[in-house]
Amino acid sequence: MSNALRETNLTFDPPADFYRGKVRDVYRRGDRLLMVASDRISSFDHVLPKAIPHKGQILNQTAIHFLESTRDICPNWLELAPDPNVAIGKACDAIPVEMVIRGYAVGHAWRTYKQAEEEARPRVLCGVEMPEGMREADAFPEPIITPATKAEEGHDEDISREDILARGIVAPAVYAKLEDYTRRLFSRGQAMAAERGLILVDTKYEFGLLNGEVYLIDEIHTPDSSRYFYAEGYAERQAAGERQKQLSKEFVREWLMDNGFRGLEGQTMPEMPDSFVDLVTKRYVELYETITGKTFAAAETGDIEGRIAENVAGAGWKVV
């Protein structure tokens, strides 16, 4: 098995503030961010014990591909990528809401829908009423936006547009822009996926403010933030009541559930065998090559942190 980047512990001159997210290690210096996409993988808001070789590189390069392809829709934070696992750009003030948009009744949307049906109550998610008579993986008449609040720890929480405005999380004009950008980005993502024989099922976007302007931040349309179906055979599988063929991180969640873990209190995280870790890497490579049309070229993994330190020095981030 290849070496994997579990975490970084870089010290810069001049110094930088540090924050470790579920997947990314973030260094901030003044008005600039340096984000390292590690090989950590999370599910059910928990970081799994084993890192996935090459996942960080795939995540970073997939995000860069889509950030560069959507600059005409909205400004984004990215400025340069001096290393396969690194992105450097503008430091924005993050808006504490994830803009989740769903084109199909799967995942959390389907679980909410099914439970509402079983309990004979309205099929409502984040203040949005879902149509009656749907089956799992059916397309919504039009994509629905189901925001979530960003939690410092634990699970993010569903929230409606009305609650976001009532709590004053953002001003009405800013929220209107978030929804507009979200719908336009999702439409572009679906069109790009269709060109590659995929269906962009659902995704989430994060935004920040810089000098009063809304910027797209973090990642976009990656396997960590998005779900894809294969377009070929979709209609036939739906007609036959079969599960859709997915290209996403969902299979990791399914493996965890099959092994008794849903992120609930008291549950023990199962240990991933090396064979499954290898499979996860292969699935991430498959998604990268399928969605971007590019051949994946694995970066050197002998001393990943040393490689990063050398590459970012040329961008003015000297490691000491």
Summary of the structure (lengths in Angstrom):
residues: 320
radius of gyration: 19.7
end to end distance: 29.9
largest distance: 61.3
contacts: 993
relative contact order: 0.18
helix: 32%
strand: 27%
